Amino acid sequence: MIRRGKDKGKLTAKVRMAMLQRARQVGGQRRHPYIVAIWTGLRRSELVALEWRDVFLDGQVPHLKLRVAATKSRRGDMIPLHPQAMEELLAFGPPSAKPTDRVLPVVPSMKVLKADLRLAGIEYGNADIDYADLHAQRKTLNTMLAAHKVDPRTRQAQLRHTDPRLTEERISTTRFSWRPRRNRSSACRPFRRLGAAAFPPTWSRSNPPARTISA
């Protein structure tokens, strides 16, 4: 939108091709980490540490295999990938990427995140309604999965909580009015149909993890 001059308020403007390409590049760099964060539940430090050797897109269940040293809980967990996250990784993965290259060269800082929220018309939040920061996307994922009737154990595995009570506490109830429509019913199907694949290899019903809390 033109912000000044006789054409102020109009949605058209003469933009140099180089600037347009740069804007599209920046837009992709911003979109990439947000999509991956929302559908994987990774923490900021884990997004930064994610490398292409951790990404497995072939096979029946595309997934991330996190390195022990790159996670908060120091576990080599497996995270199944939602189709939208998989498409994002396929679209932005450079063909010449090395196994140790970062998947997300840029993870938005808090300043950048707030600017993106303002541009999208989304309120950052406050202490009463909570904050829309990057870590809050873990709660977003949990809430979406719960709204689609994904069972608590699968949600716990996806968020990698060692205590199931923490998973149930991390569901948004403040100003949450979104409900899944019929045409969205398949959005969380990948998580429901994974079965045993949704459980990280270090967990099992017969060998449950220690009940320590990891936010």
Backbone as CSV, one residue per row, in Angstrom:
resi,resn,N_x,N_y,N_z,CA_x,CA_y,CA_z,C_x,C_y,C_z
1,MET,0.841,-1.197,0.000,0.000,0.000,0.000,0.878,1.249,0.000
2,ILE,0.508,2.224,-0.860,1.256,3.481,-0.930,0.927,4.329,0.293
3,ARG,1.950,4.842,0.961,1.748,5.534,2.231,1.790,7.050,2.127
4,ARG,2.246,7.590,1.019,2.324,9.034,0.896,2.172,9.459,-0.569
5,GLY,1.910,10.771,-0.752,1.759,11.289,-2.104,0.340,11.222,-2.600
6,LYS,0.142,11.562,-3.879,-1.213,11.644,-4.433,-1.911,10.286,-4.508
7,ASP,-1.117,9.198,-4.524,-1.703,7.854,-4.595,-1.773,7.165,-3.238
8,LYS,-1.692,7.950,-2.167,-1.726,7.385,-0.820,-2.982,6.538,-0.606
9,GLY,-2.800,5.350,-0.041,-3.909,4.452,0.244,-4.174,3.430,-0.836
10,LYS,-3.600,3.630,-2.021,-3.797,2.669,-3.099,-2.923,1.436,-2.874
11,LEU,-3.348,0.318,-3.447,-2.651,-0.943,-3.231,-1.643,-1.259,-4.322
12,THR,-1.404,-0.316,-5.199,-0.439,-0.541,-6.264,0.730,0.420,-6.109
13,ALA,1.866,-0.010,-6.545,3.062,0.834,-6.485,4.094,0.291,-7.460
14,LYS,4.945,1.161,-7.955,6.033,0.754,-8.830,7.200,0.306,-7.959
15,VAL,7.523,-0.955,-8.049,8.585,-1.532,-7.222,9.627,-2.160,-8.138
16,ARG,10.866,-1.842,-7.888,11.935,-2.439,-8.687,11.958,-3.949,-8.469
17,MET,12.265,-4.676,-9.535,12.255,-6.130,-9.461,13.207,-6.648,-8.388
18,ALA,14.368,-5.998,-8.235,15.333,-6.434,-7.220,14.747,-6.308,-5.820
19,MET,14.008,-5.203,-5.577,13.389,-5.008,-4.267,12.276,-6.021,-4.042
20,LEU,11.520,-6.314,-5.111,10.435,-7.279,-4.988,10.988,-8.667,-4.676
21,GLN,12.046,-9.045,-5.344,12.663,-10.349,-5.091,13.225,-10.425,-3.680
22,ARG,13.804,-9.322,-3.226,14.336,-9.285,-1.863,13.211,-9.423,-0.850
23,ALA,12.081,-8.745,-1.102,10.944,-8.829,-0.186,10.407,-10.260,-0.127
24,ARG,10.351,-10.922,-1.284,9.883,-12.302,-1.308,10.854,-13.222,-0.583
25,GLN,12.128,-12.962,-0.708,13.135,-13.772,-0.025,13.003,-13.630,1.487
26,VAL,12.850,-12.385,1.940,12.687,-12.143,3.381,11.392,-12.778,3.879
27,GLY,10.326,-12.668,3.073,9.062,-13.284,3.459,9.195,-14.787,3.637
28,GLY,9.933,-15.433,2.735,10.153,-16.866,2.865,10.977,-17.213,4.084
29,GLN,11.983,-16.385,4.373,12.827,-16.619,5.553,12.026,-16.491,6.834
30,ARG,11.025,-15.618,6.838,10.181,-15.455,8.028,9.162,-16.589,8.120
31,ARG,8.525,-16.910,6.998,7.490,-17.936,6.997,8.049,-19.293,7.415
32,HIS,9.218,-19.619,6.926,9.824,-20.931,7.147,9.897,-21.301,8.630
33,PRO,10.533,-20.497,9.480,10.611,-20.879,10.896,9.270,-20.880,11.609
34,TYR,8.349,-19.999,11.205,7.044,-19.984,11.866,6.271,-21.269,11.586
35,ILE,6.266,-21.723,10.340,5.558,-22.960,10.001,6.187,-24.151,10.717
36,VAL,7.515,-24.222,10.699,8.205,-25.338,11.359,7.956,-25.310,12.863
37,ALA,7.974,-24.124,13.462,7.751,-24.011,14.905,6.349,-24.444,15.290
38,ILE,5.355,-24.009,14.542,3.966,-24.317,14.894,3.682,-25.815,14.803
39,TRP,4.202,-26.491,13.755,3.847,-27.886,13.547,4.789,-28.880,14.211
40,THR,5.920,-28.427,14.729,6.826,-29.354,15.425,6.844,-29.147,16.930
41,GLY,6.532,-27.940,17.385,6.606,-27.664,18.817,8.019,-27.482,19.324
42,LEU,8.972,-27.267,18.429,10.352,-27.070,18.859,10.519,-25.750,19.591
43,ARG,11.396,-25.748,20.584,11.731,-24.521,21.292,12.695,-23.686,20.444
44,ARG,12.857,-22.423,20.814,13.714,-21.532,20.020,15.122,-22.105,19.868
45,SER,15.716,-22.539,20.969,17.084,-23.067,20.901,17.147,-24.311,20.019
46,GLU,16.085,-25.097,20.010,16.049,-26.307,19.189,15.860,-25.960,17.714
47,LEU,15.107,-24.897,17.429,14.973,-24.426,16.052,16.319,-23.950,15.515
48,VAL,17.047,-23.226,16.366,18.362,-22.719,15.970,19.330,-23.871,15.707
49,ALA,19.249,-24.917,16.521,20.201,-26.035,16.429,19.830,-27.065,15.370
50,LEU,18.633,-26.963,14.803,18.164,-27.979,13.853,19.044,-27.998,12.594
51,GLU,19.539,-29.172,12.239,20.392,-29.342,11.057,19.743,-30.326,10.097
52,TRP,20.194,-30.310,8.833,19.572,-31.166,7.831,19.795,-32.642,8.115
53,ARG,20.809,-33.000,8.866,21.000,-34.410,9.219,19.935,-34.891,10.209
54,ASP,19.172,-33.948,10.771,18.091,-34.298,11.700,16.767,-34.511,10.977
55,VAL,16.728,-34.235,9.677,15.479,-34.251,8.910,15.414,-35.508,8.043
56,PHE,14.303,-36.277,8.182,14.103,-37.497,7.415,12.737,-37.400,6.726
57,LEU,12.760,-37.064,5.442,11.522,-36.841,4.699,11.086,-38.059,3.898
58,ASP,11.972,-39.042,3.751,11.614,-40.284,3.047,11.044,-41.285,4.049
59,GLY,10.329,-42.235,3.555,9.794,-43.271,4.425,8.327,-43.051,4.731
60,GLN,7.747,-43.989,5.442,6.318,-43.960,5.731,5.945,-42.809,6.651
61,VAL,6.829,-42.491,7.597,6.552,-41.408,8.552,7.681,-40.388,8.484
62,PRO,7.542,-39.322,7.695,8.551,-38.255,7.697,8.676,-37.683,9.108
63,HIS,9.917,-37.442,9.541,10.093,-37.028,10.926,11.416,-36.289,11.116
64,LEU,11.543,-35.685,12.290,12.803,-35.136,12.759,13.362,-36.089,13.803
65,LYS,14.654,-36.344,13.740,15.327,-37.147,14.772,16.299,-36.212,15.473
66,LEU,15.882,-35.711,16.635,16.660,-34.697,17.334,17.911,-35.291,17.963
67,ARG,18.993,-34.545,17.876,20.237,-34.964,18.517,20.161,-34.687,20.019
68,VAL,20.743,-35.571,20.791,20.682,-35.450,22.254,21.213,-34.110,22.723
69,ALA,22.329,-33.675,22.155,22.965,-32.442,22.621,22.202,-31.193,22.209
70,ALA,21.226,-31.334,21.307,20.534,-30.152,20.771,19.175,-29.911,21.413
71,THR,18.816,-30.697,22.430,17.501,-30.553,23.055,17.638,-30.136,24.515
72,LYS,16.589,-29.538,25.011,16.585,-29.078,26.397,16.687,-30.245,27.371
73,SER,15.965,-31.334,27.075,15.908,-32.468,27.991,17.021,-33.484,27.758
74,ARG,17.896,-33.224,26.733,19.006,-34.120,26.405,18.514,-35.533,26.081
75,ARG,17.474,-35.565,25.196,16.959,-36.837,24.695,16.935,-36.783,23.176
76,GLY,17.224,-37.904,22.554,17.181,-37.977,21.101,15.800,-38.340,20.612
77,ASP,14.838,-37.443,20.804,13.440,-37.732,20.478,13.176,-37.688,18.974
78,MET,12.120,-38.377,18.566,11.633,-38.331,17.201,10.356,-37.517,17.148
79,ILE,10.250,-36.614,16.166,9.064,-35.779,16.011,8.470,-36.011,14.625
80,PRO,7.272,-36.579,14.532,6.634,-36.760,13.224,6.291,-35.410,12.621
81,LEU,6.359,-35.326,11.305,6.145,-34.061,10.608,4.754,-33.998,9.983
82,HIS,4.085,-32.900,10.216,2.815,-32.626,9.548,3.104,-32.334,8.072
83,PRO,2.186,-32.671,7.155,2.428,-32.421,5.728,2.802,-30.987,5.390
84,GLN,2.212,-30.003,6.082,2.565,-28.620,5.769,4.008,-28.321,6.149
85,ALA,4.461,-28.857,7.275,5.855,-28.670,7.669,6.787,-29.389,6.697
86,MET,6.384,-30.571,6.256,7.202,-31.322,5.305,7.316,-30.570,3.978
87,GLU,6.196,-30.010,3.495,6.221,-29.236,2.256,7.121,-28.013,2.395
88,GLU,7.092,-27.399,3.558,7.919,-26.224,3.792,9.402,-26.595,3.745
89,LEU,9.750,-27.706,4.346,11.141,-28.152,4.347,11.606,-28.532,2.940
90,LEU,10.732,-29.161,2.180,11.076,-29.527,0.809,11.239,-28.289,-0.072
91,ALA,10.383,-27.286,0.154,10.399,-26.090,-0.687,11.622,-25.222,-0.434
92,PHE,12.058,-25.140,0.818,13.137,-24.221,1.165,14.472,-24.914,1.404
93,GLY,14.504,-26.239,1.264,15.766,-26.953,1.456,16.678,-26.784,0.262
94,PRO,17.844,-26.175,0.420,18.759,-25.994,-0.711,19.307,-27.338,-1.169
95,PRO,19.365,-27.592,-2.480,19.857,-28.881,-2.995,21.293,-29.188,-2.570
96,SER,22.076,-28.126,-2.355,23.485,-28.323,-2.007,23.738,-28.317,-0.498
97,ALA,22.679,-28.407,0.297,22.841,-28.337,1.747,23.672,-29.503,2.273
98,LYS,24.564,-29.199,3.191,25.357,-30.225,3.853,24.594,-30.749,5.070
99,PRO,24.883,-31.975,5.510,24.161,-32.533,6.658,24.236,-31.653,7.912
100,THR,25.346,-30.931,8.082,25.503,-30.109,9.283,25.080,-28.657,9.083
101,ASP,24.514,-28.334,7.905,23.985,-26.980,7.692,22.707,-26.795,8.498
102,ARG,22.488,-25.574,8.940,21.274,-25.281,9.699,20.055,-25.302,8.781
103,VAL,18.968,-25.899,9.263,17.717,-25.903,8.507,17.129,-24.503,8.457
104,LEU,17.266,-23.777,9.549,16.720,-22.418,9.645,17.878,-21.442,9.838
105,PRO,18.416,-20.912,8.757,19.529,-19.961,8.894,19.172,-18.752,9.746
106,VAL,17.887,-18.379,9.723,17.431,-17.224,10.502,16.194,-17.628,11.308
107,VAL,16.282,-17.503,12.623,15.121,-17.662,13.505,14.776,-16.273,14.033
108,PRO,13.562,-15.781,13.782,13.225,-14.398,14.139,13.478,-14.078,15.606
109,SER,14.103,-12.932,15.833,14.296,-12.448,17.196,12.965,-11.944,17.738
110,MET,12.925,-11.625,19.012,11.695,-11.103,19.599,11.278,-9.794,18.938
111,LYS,12.251,-8.956,18.600,11.948,-7.681,17.935,11.315,-7.928,16.575
112,VAL,11.867,-8.858,15.817,11.334,-9.174,14.494,9.955,-9.811,14.621
113,LEU,9.786,-10.714,15.580,8.500,-11.374,15.782,7.405,-10.359,16.083
114,LYS,7.694,-9.395,16.957,6.700,-8.374,17.290,6.353,-7.534,16.068
115,ALA,7.348,-7.236,15.238,7.091,-6.463,14.020,6.201,-7.257,13.064
116,ASP,6.448,-8.554,12.945,5.629,-9.395,12.073,4.196,-9.489,12.592
117,LEU,4.042,-9.574,13.907,2.703,-9.619,14.498,1.940,-8.333,14.218
118,ARG,2.613,-7.191,14.356,1.959,-5.907,14.073,1.525,-5.839,12.622
119,LEU,2.393,-6.282,11.716,2.075,-6.257,10.293,0.876,-7.144,9.982
120,ALA,0.753,-8.256,10.697,-0.357,-9.183,10.473,-1.610,-8.801,11.253
121,GLY,-1.522,-7.744,12.067,-2.672,-7.317,12.851,-2.971,-8.217,14.028
122,ILE,-1.942,-8.869,14.561,-2.104,-9.783,15.695,-1.552,-9.128,16.948
123,GLU,-2.339,-9.143,17.996,-1.913,-8.559,19.269,-0.850,-9.436,19.925
124,TYR,0.222,-8.810,20.401,1.284,-9.584,21.048,0.803,-10.196,22.353
125,GLY,-0.080,-9.504,23.047,-0.646,-10.043,24.277,-0.168,-9.336,25.526
126,ASN,-0.584,-9.865,26.668,-0.195,-9.333,27.966,-0.328,-10.445,29.001
127,ALA,-0.103,-10.085,30.257,-0.107,-11.094,31.318,-1.479,-11.746,31.489
128,ASP,-2.551,-11.052,31.105,-3.894,-11.596,31.289,-4.263,-12.616,30.208
129,ILE,-3.894,-12.338,28.959,-4.285,-13.221,27.861,-3.118,-14.055,27.351
130,ASP,-1.953,-13.887,27.966,-0.727,-14.589,27.559,-0.105,-13.901,26.346
131,TYR,1.076,-14.367,25.951,1.847,-13.693,24.909,1.989,-14.574,23.674
132,ALA,1.998,-13.938,22.514,2.139,-14.659,21.247,3.603,-14.727,20.836
133,ASP,4.472,-15.153,21.745,5.887,-15.273,21.398,6.141,-16.621,20.728
134,LEU,7.377,-16.877,20.367,7.697,-18.089,19.623,7.439,-19.343,20.459
135,HIS,7.741,-19.274,21.737,7.531,-20.436,22.598,6.041,-20.760,22.733
136,ALA,5.193,-19.727,22.592,3.751,-19.941,22.716,3.205,-20.830,21.615
137,GLN,3.972,-21.019,20.528,3.493,-21.883,19.454,3.414,-23.333,19.906
138,ARG,4.137,-23.685,20.970,3.983,-25.022,21.540,2.576,-25.185,22.110
139,LYS,2.100,-24.153,22.785,0.726,-24.181,23.300,-0.277,-24.167,22.152
140,THR,0.036,-23.403,21.088,-0.837,-23.383,19.915,-0.990,-24.773,19.327
141,LEU,0.135,-25.470,19.147,0.099,-26.823,18.599,-0.711,-27.751,19.496
142,ASN,-0.460,-27.705,20.782,-1.173,-28.559,21.726,-2.676,-28.299,21.678
143,THR,-3.052,-27.030,21.593,-4.460,-26.657,21.562,-5.127,-27.124,20.271
144,MET,-4.437,-26.960,19.132,-4.998,-27.425,17.869,-5.187,-28.939,17.875
145,LEU,-4.195,-29.657,18.394,-4.301,-31.117,18.433,-5.444,-31.554,19.343
146,ALA,-5.578,-30.891,20.484,-6.663,-31.231,21.408,-8.019,-30.935,20.786
147,ALA,-8.127,-29.832,20.036,-9.382,-29.481,19.381,-9.766,-30.505,18.329
148,HIS,-8.768,-31.181,17.752,-9.013,-32.227,16.759,-9.083,-33.611,17.403
149,LYS,-9.234,-33.656,18.718,-9.415,-34.914,19.442,-8.205,-35.838,19.364
150,VAL,-7.018,-35.270,19.216,-5.800,-36.082,19.292,-5.591,-36.471,20.754
151,ASP,-5.312,-37.734,21.013,-5.266,-38.229,22.381,-4.103,-37.610,23.160
152,PRO,-4.249,-37.499,24.488,-3.229,-36.841,25.325,-1.842,-37.465,25.190
153,ARG,-1.757,-38.796,25.053,-0.440,-39.437,24.993,0.312,-39.034,23.725
154,THR,-0.409,-38.928,22.610,0.228,-38.508,21.367,0.659,-37.055,21.463
155,ARG,-0.174,-36.216,22.079,0.204,-34.805,22.251,1.411,-34.674,23.168
156,GLN,1.467,-35.478,24.202,2.619,-35.455,25.106,3.892,-35.827,24.367
157,ALA,3.806,-36.839,23.501,4.977,-37.261,22.735,5.425,-36.176,21.771
158,GLN,4.464,-35.504,21.126,4.817,-34.463,20.170,5.486,-33.278,20.850
159,LEU,5.023,-32.917,22.043,5.601,-31.795,22.783,6.789,-32.217,23.635
160,ARG,6.995,-33.525,23.775,8.128,-34.076,24.511,8.118,-33.687,25.981
161,HIS,6.922,-33.642,26.546,6.800,-33.438,27.982,7.043,-34.766,28.701
162,THR,7.789,-34.755,29.782,7.997,-35.977,30.551,6.872,-36.226,31.544
163,ASP,6.065,-35.213,31.813,4.934,-35.353,32.723,3.657,-35.056,31.951
164,PRO,2.732,-36.005,31.833,1.504,-35.761,31.074,0.654,-34.632,31.637
165,ARG,0.808,-34.360,32.933,0.033,-33.268,33.524,0.421,-31.932,32.918
166,LEU,1.683,-31.784,32.563,2.141,-30.536,31.954,1.498,-30.342,30.584
167,THR,1.332,-31.423,29.853,0.685,-31.335,28.539,-0.736,-30.819,28.670
168,GLU,-1.455,-31.308,29.659,-2.839,-30.875,29.840,-2.928,-29.445,30.376
169,GLU,-1.900,-29.008,31.080,-1.884,-27.631,31.577,-1.571,-26.636,30.467
170,ARG,-0.906,-27.097,29.411,-0.451,-26.217,28.331,-1.457,-26.166,27.180
171,ILE,-2.733,-26.094,27.503,-3.780,-25.907,26.504,-4.390,-24.534,26.718
172,SER,-4.471,-23.754,25.656,-4.994,-22.402,25.765,-6.498,-22.428,25.991
173,THR,-6.963,-21.731,27.016,-8.396,-21.577,27.264,-8.790,-20.110,27.269
174,THR,-7.814,-19.220,27.091,-8.076,-17.792,27.138,-8.368,-17.258,25.746
175,ARG,-9.559,-16.745,25.555,-9.966,-16.128,24.309,-9.780,-17.074,23.116
176,PHE,-10.011,-18.338,23.378,-9.842,-19.331,22.305,-11.212,-19.688,21.774
177,SER,-11.494,-19.299,20.532,-12.808,-19.552,19.954,-12.739,-20.397,18.693
178,TRP,-11.517,-20.756,18.248,-11.378,-21.523,17.014,-11.855,-22.946,17.219
179,ARG,-12.592,-23.444,16.257,-13.040,-24.831,16.288,-12.783,-25.448,14.920
180,PRO,-12.391,-26.702,14.863,-12.133,-27.332,13.566,-13.414,-27.501,12.765
181,ARG,-13.402,-27.102,11.492,-14.529,-27.322,10.603,-14.336,-28.652,9.886
182,ARG,-15.389,-29.120,9.252,-15.312,-30.425,8.585,-14.223,-30.453,7.526
183,ASN,-14.082,-29.337,6.811,-13.070,-29.328,5.763,-11.664,-29.200,6.316
184,ARG,-11.541,-29.090,7.626,-10.224,-29.082,8.246,-9.981,-30.360,9.036
185,SER,-10.888,-31.302,8.927,-10.814,-32.477,9.795,-9.549,-33.293,9.586
186,SER,-8.927,-33.157,8.410,-7.724,-33.936,8.133,-6.452,-33.228,8.579
187,ALA,-6.573,-32.014,9.122,-5.387,-31.218,9.439,-4.466,-31.918,10.424
188,CYS,-5.040,-32.606,11.407,-4.221,-33.266,12.426,-4.246,-34.779,12.301
189,ARG,-4.762,-35.283,11.183,-4.818,-36.732,10.987,-3.454,-37.401,11.058
190,PRO,-2.374,-36.752,10.551,-1.067,-37.430,10.627,-0.664,-37.798,12.045
191,PHE,-1.048,-36.981,13.020,-0.665,-37.266,14.398,-1.513,-38.404,14.964
192,ARG,-2.791,-38.459,14.572,-3.671,-39.495,15.113,-3.328,-40.874,14.573
193,ARG,-2.878,-40.959,13.313,-2.690,-42.261,12.695,-1.280,-42.814,12.868
194,LEU,-0.417,-42.100,13.588,0.968,-42.545,13.694,1.126,-43.765,14.587
195,GLY,0.250,-43.888,15.577,0.348,-45.024,16.479,1.672,-45.032,17.222
196,ALA,2.390,-46.150,17.185,3.649,-46.294,17.916,4.705,-45.324,17.422
197,ALA,4.589,-44.870,16.155,5.596,-43.967,15.612,5.590,-42.625,16.310
198,ALA,4.487,-42.276,16.974,4.416,-40.998,17.664,5.165,-41.023,18.984
199,PHE,5.555,-42.217,19.446,6.232,-42.325,20.727,7.740,-42.325,20.505
200,PRO,8.450,-41.364,21.095,9.906,-41.369,20.968,10.473,-42.699,21.445
201,PRO,11.579,-43.142,20.873,12.108,-44.473,21.191,12.505,-44.644,22.648
202,THR,12.725,-43.539,23.365,13.125,-43.656,24.764,11.919,-43.830,25.678
203,TRP,10.685,-43.758,25.125,9.479,-43.887,25.926,8.735,-45.163,25.558
204,SER,8.063,-45.721,26.525,7.145,-46.823,26.247,6.198,-46.925,27.429
205,ARG,5.077,-47.602,27.221,4.126,-47.751,28.327,4.725,-48.593,29.449
206,SER,5.573,-49.550,29.082,6.179,-50.407,30.102,7.412,-49.781,30.738
207,ASN,7.961,-48.757,30.091,9.149,-48.090,30.612,8.935,-46.579,30.548
208,PRO,8.025,-46.036,31.382,7.703,-44.618,31.311,8.871,-43.756,31.767
209,PRO,8.948,-42.521,31.303,10.017,-41.635,31.725,9.839,-41.161,33.155
210,ALA,10.918,-40.678,33.724,10.818,-40.097,35.062,9.872,-38.917,35.022
211,ARG,9.096,-38.732,36.053,8.049,-37.703,36.042,8.610,-36.356,36.491
212,THR,9.520,-35.869,35.705,10.050,-34.526,35.938,9.444,-33.597,34.922
213,ILE,9.266,-32.342,35.277,8.593,-31.388,34.415,9.594,-30.676,33.543
214,SER,9.298,-30.633,32.236,10.128,-29.909,31.274,9.202,-29.081,30.413
215,ALA,9.212,-27.750,30.595,8.250,-26.882,29.908,8.570,-26.799,28.434
